[in-house]
């Protein structure tokens, strides 16, 4: 095997593939490797941990065909450190030679025959604009759980109903819901899947601007229990498959209040800055209090024994005055996912969840494509 490839192309492709490599391969050292193979489209790099697979094809000048299995993390470190010049890769016996400018590296290879076969991509269910999907996933994963003892909550529920895709996530303390349009292969398609949030976020982050993403959901006929994502751009093709999470995702849609007696509008950037400042004195698991009046919201945190902070912002309130407390980190996560200049906060009472939605400007209609529901914290005094 012998080929020449652009340094930046190689470094990015290896780094992306290496994310699917297990940090502790245990008794299967071959899983720590990246499989490099030549083909008609250039070179293909593959990684697999028996749960998630990653495969990327990038352009390269191939002189001799072949394939090789080498340490993925070492190859990623080397590729990232190479000078910005073309990279020459050559398999010489049991060693892989990597040359770039005056730099020379020799890597020990592993037996290719020991590497497991990657799962096949299920049949494509539909396509979506990469930019739109990446932004939607970034909003949805905000509320995904991180406790592996509750694996169902570490996933994002992906619901497909015709031309609408809904992404749902919750960690029991907050809930995110994001809806977007896509182009299904079948107009009457109705299916759902529980996708690991980490894999979904990685797939979204890897999308190039202007790319198109194909989503493939396995069926009883083929690929059941798998979901695949494939994107194509000028720089090459990327494909990810992962096993779906088993278990029943909680029925959370009905938690969003149908109506709200109280609603407030606040400029997002100003509110984020204020929350960051005031929460500096908030102790662990203690709330930041938001007190809304007709034209103001007052933020308070801390207690008289140690430190206190308060700050006021302009706000527009419909309904009765209300004081409600939130975990400041969860509040900042939700505000950071809002895309408009203002946020609409729908409330019913201090002990009930509040719903956050984006607004294009002051007085605009709330954008219900993304909703963030946050449980309040009990406040003292």
C-alpha positions in Angstrom: 0.0 0.0 0.0 1.3 3.4 -0.9 -0.5 6.8 -1.2 0.0 10.6 -0.8 -2.6 12.7 1.0 -3.0 16.3 2.1 -1.9 16.7 5.7 -5.0 18.6 6.9 -7.3 16.1 5.2 -5.5 13.2 6.9 -5.4 14.8 10.3 -9.1 15.6 10.3 -10.1 12.2 9.1 -7.9 10.3 11.6 -9.1 12.5 14.5 -12.8 12.0 13.6 -12.3 8.2 13.2 -10.4 7.9 16.5 -13.4 9.2 18.4 -15.0 5.8 18.0 -12.0 3.9 19.4 -12.5 2.6 23.0 -10.2 4.2 25.5 -9.7 0.7 27.1 -9.9 -2.0 24.5 -9.2 -4.7 27.2 -8.6 -8.1 25.8 -9.2 -6.9 22.2 -6.2 -4.8 21.3 -7.2 -4.7 17.7 -10.1 -2.3 18.6 -7.5 0.3 19.5 -6.6 0.4 15.8 -7.8 2.3 12.8 -8.1 0.3 9.6 -6.7 2.2 6.6 -7.6 0.9 3.2 -7.3 2.3 -0.3 -10.2 2.3 -2.8 -11.6 4.1 -5.9 -12.4 7.2 -3.9 -9.0 7.5 -2.2 -8.5 6.1 1.3 -11.0 4.9 3.8 -10.4 5.0 7.6 -12.5 2.8 9.9 -12.9 2.6 13.6 -15.2 0.3 15.7 -15.9 -0.6 19.3 -18.7 -3.1 18.7 -21.3 -0.4 19.5 -20.4 2.5 17.3 -18.6 2.4 13.9 -17.0 5.3 12.0 -15.9 5.2 8.4 -14.6 8.2 6.4 -13.4 8.3 2.8 -11.1 11.1 1.7 -9.4 11.9 -1.6 -5.7 10.7 -2.0 -3.3 9.9 -4.7 -3.0 6.1 -4.5 0.0 4.4 -6.0 -0.5 0.8 -4.6 -3.6 -0.7 -3.1 -3.8 -2.4 0.2 -5.0 -2.1 3.8 -3.3 -1.8 7.2 -4.3 -1.7 10.9 -2.4 0.7 13.2 -2.8 2.3 16.6 -5.5 4.9 16.1 -4.5 7.3 18.8 -0.8 7.2 17.8 -1.7 7.9 14.2 -4.0 10.8 15.3 -1.2 12.3 17.4 1.3 12.0 14.5 -1.1 13.4 11.9 -1.9 16.4 14.1 1.8 17.1 14.7 2.9 16.9 11.0 4.0 20.0 9.1 1.6 21.5 6.5 2.9 19.5 3.6 1.8 16.5 1.6 2.0 13.2 3.6 3.4 10.0 2.0 2.3 6.8 3.5 3.9 3.4 2.6 3.5 -0.1 4.0 6.8 -1.8 4.2 6.5 -5.3 5.6 5.1 -5.1 9.1 5.8 -1.4 9.4 3.8 1.6 8.2 6.0 4.5 7.1 4.6 8.0 7.4 6.7 10.8 5.9 6.0 14.6 5.7 8.7 17.1 4.8 11.7 16.0 6.7 9.6 14.1 9.3 9.7 10.3 9.3 7.7 7.9 11.4 7.5 4.1 11.5 4.5 2.4 13.1 4.1 -1.2 14.0 1.0 -2.7 12.4 -1.5 -5.2 13.8 -3.0 -8.3 12.0 -5.7 -7.0 9.6 -7.5 -10.3 9.8 -8.2 -9.8 13.6 -10.2 -6.6 12.9 -14.0 -7.1 13.1 -16.2 -6.4 10.2 -18.1 -3.2 10.5 -21.9 -3.4 10.4 -23.6 -2.5 7.1 -25.5 0.8 6.9 -29.3 0.2 7.1 -31.5 1.3 4.3 -31.7 5.1 4.1 -35.0 6.4 5.6 -34.6 10.0 4.4 -32.4 13.1 4.1 -32.0 16.4 5.9 -29.9 19.5 5.5 -26.7 19.0 7.5 -26.7 22.6 9.0 -30.3 22.3 10.1 -29.8 18.9 11.7 -26.5 19.9 13.5 -28.2 23.0 15.0 -31.3 20.9 16.1 -29.1 18.2 17.7 -27.1 20.8 19.6 -30.3 22.1 21.1 -31.8 18.7 21.9 -28.7 17.1 23.7 -28.7 20.0 26.1 -31.1 18.1 28.4 -29.8 14.6 27.8 -28.7 12.7 30.9 -25.1 11.7 31.7 -25.7 9.1 34.3 -24.8 5.7 32.8 -26.8 4.0 35.6 -29.9 5.4 33.8 -28.9 4.5 30.2 -32.4 5.3 28.7 -31.9 8.9 29.8 -28.5 9.2 28.1 -30.2 8.9 24.8 -32.2 11.3 22.5 -35.5 9.9 21.3 -35.8 10.5 17.6 -39.4 10.4 16.4 -40.2 10.4 12.7 -43.7 11.2 11.5 -43.9 11.8 7.8 -41.9 14.9 7.0 -41.3 15.9 10.7 -38.5 14.7 12.9 -38.7 15.3 16.6 -35.8 15.1 19.0 -36.5 14.6 22.7 -34.1 14.4 25.7 -34.5 14.5 29.5 -32.4 13.9 32.6 -35.5 14.1 34.9 -34.7 17.7 35.8 -35.2 19.3 32.4 -36.6 18.4 29.0 -35.8 19.5 25.5 -38.0 19.1 22.4 -36.9 20.1 18.9 -38.9 19.7 15.7 -37.5 20.0 12.2 -38.5 19.1 8.7 -36.8 16.5 6.5 -37.2 14.6 3.3 -38.4 11.0 4.0 -38.1 8.2 1.5 -41.7 7.2 2.4 -44.3 10.0 3.1 -46.2 7.8 5.6 -43.1 6.8 7.6 -43.8 6.6 11.3 -41.0 5.3 13.5 -39.0 6.1 16.6 -35.5 5.3 17.9 -33.5 6.0 21.1 -30.1 7.1 20.0 -27.1 7.6 22.3 -26.8 11.4 22.8 -23.0 11.3 22.6 -23.0 9.6 19.2 -25.7 11.9 17.9 -23.7 14.9 19.0 -20.5 13.6 17.4 -22.4 12.9 14.1 -23.8 16.4 14.1 -20.5 18.1 14.9 -18.8 16.4 12.0 -21.2 17.8 9.4 -19.6 20.2 6.9 -21.4 23.4 6.0 -23.8 22.8 3.2 -23.7 19.0 3.4 -26.7 16.7 3.2 -27.2 14.0 5.8 -28.8 10.7 5.2 -30.4 9.0 8.2 -30.9 5.2 8.0 -33.0 3.3 10.6 -32.8 -0.5 10.7 -35.9 -2.6 10.3 -36.9 -6.1 11.2 -35.8 -7.0 7.7 -32.3 -5.6 7.9 -30.2 -3.7 10.5 -32.7 -3.9 13.3 -31.4 -2.1 16.4 -29.1 0.1 14.4 -29.2 3.7 13.1 -26.8 5.1 10.6 -25.8 8.6 9.5 -24.0 9.4 6.3 -22.9 12.8 5.0 -21.3 13.7 1.7 -19.3 16.9 1.1 -16.5 18.1 -1.2 -14.0 16.8 1.3 -15.2 13.3 1.3 -17.8 11.0 2.8 -18.5 10.1 6.5 -20.6 7.3 7.8 -21.5 6.4 11.4 -23.6 3.6 12.7 -24.5 2.9 16.3 -26.6 0.5 18.3 -29.8 1.9 19.6 -30.5 2.1 23.4 -33.0 -0.5 24.6 -35.7 0.5 27.0 -38.8 2.6 27.2 -38.2 6.4 27.0 -40.5 8.2 29.4 -43.6 9.8 27.9 -42.6 13.4 28.4 -44.5 15.4 25.8 -47.5 16.0 28.0 -45.2 17.7 30.6 -45.3 20.9 28.5 -48.1 23.0 29.8 -51.0 23.5 27.4 -51.6 27.0 28.7 -49.7 29.4 31.1 -51.2 32.1 33.2 -47.9 33.9 33.5 -45.3 34.7 30.8 -42.3 36.8 30.6 -40.0 38.1 27.8 -36.4 38.9 28.4 -33.4 39.7 26.2 -31.4 36.5 26.0 -27.8 37.9 26.0 -28.4 40.2 28.9 -30.1 37.5 30.9 -27.2 35.0 30.3 -24.7 37.6 31.5 -26.7 38.4 34.6 -27.2 34.8 35.5 -23.4 34.1 35.2 -22.6 37.0 37.5 -25.2 36.5 40.1 -24.6 32.7 40.3 -21.0 33.2 41.3 -22.3 33.3 44.9 -24.7 30.4 44.5 -23.7 27.4 46.5 -23.8 23.8 45.3 -27.4 22.7 44.5 -28.8 26.1 45.5 -31.0 28.1 43.2 -30.8 31.4 41.6 -34.1 33.3 42.2 -35.8 35.1 39.4 -38.5 37.6 40.6 -40.7 39.0 37.8 -42.7 42.1 38.0 -44.4 44.1 35.2 -41.3 45.6 33.7 -38.4 44.0 35.6 -36.8 40.7 36.5 -34.7 40.7 39.7 -32.0 38.0 40.0 -30.8 36.9 43.5 -28.5 34.2 44.8 -26.6 33.4 48.0 -27.5 33.9 51.6 -26.8 36.4 54.3 -24.3 34.2 56.1 -21.7 34.2 53.3 -22.2 36.1 50.1 -25.1 37.5 48.2 -25.7 39.0 44.8 -28.6 40.6 43.0 -29.2 42.3 39.7 -32.1 43.7 37.8 -33.0 43.6 34.1 -35.8 44.9 31.9 -38.5 42.4 31.3 -42.1 42.2 30.0 -44.5 40.3 32.1 -48.1 39.1 31.4 -49.9 37.9 34.5 -49.2 38.0 38.2 -45.8 38.7 39.7 -43.9 35.5 40.4 -40.6 34.4 42.0 -39.1 31.1 40.9 -35.8 29.4 41.5 -33.7 27.4 39.1 -30.4 25.5 39.0 -28.2 28.2 37.5 -26.2 25.7 35.3 -29.4 24.2 33.9 -30.8 27.6 33.3 -27.7 28.7 31.4 -27.8 25.5 29.3 -31.4 26.3 28.2 -30.7 30.0 27.5 -27.7 29.0 25.5 -29.8 26.8 23.3 -32.2 29.7 22.5 -31.5 31.1 19.0 -33.5 34.3 19.0 -32.7 37.7 20.6 -35.3 37.2 23.3 -36.6 34.3 25.4 -40.2 33.6 26.2 -40.7 32.0 29.6 -44.1 30.4 30.3 -44.9 29.8 34.0 -47.9 28.7 36.1 -46.6 28.7 39.7 -43.3 28.7 41.5 -43.4 24.9 42.1 -44.2 24.0 38.5 -41.9 23.7 35.5 -41.2 26.7 33.3 -41.1 26.4 29.5 -38.5 28.4 27.6 -38.9 29.2 23.9 -37.0 31.4 21.4 -38.3 34.8 20.1 -37.0 36.5 17.0 -37.4 39.9 18.8 -39.3 41.7 21.5 -43.0 41.1 21.0 -42.6 38.4 18.4 -44.4 35.1 18.5 -42.6 32.3 20.4 -40.9 29.8 18.1 -42.2 26.4 19.2 -39.8 24.4 17.1 -37.5 24.3 20.2 -38.8 24.1 23.7 -36.9 23.7 27.0 -38.7 22.7 30.1 -36.9 23.3 33.5 -38.0 22.1 36.9 -37.7 24.8 39.6 -35.8 24.4 42.8 -37.3 25.0 46.2 -36.3 28.4 47.6 -35.7 29.3 51.2 -37.5 32.3 52.6 
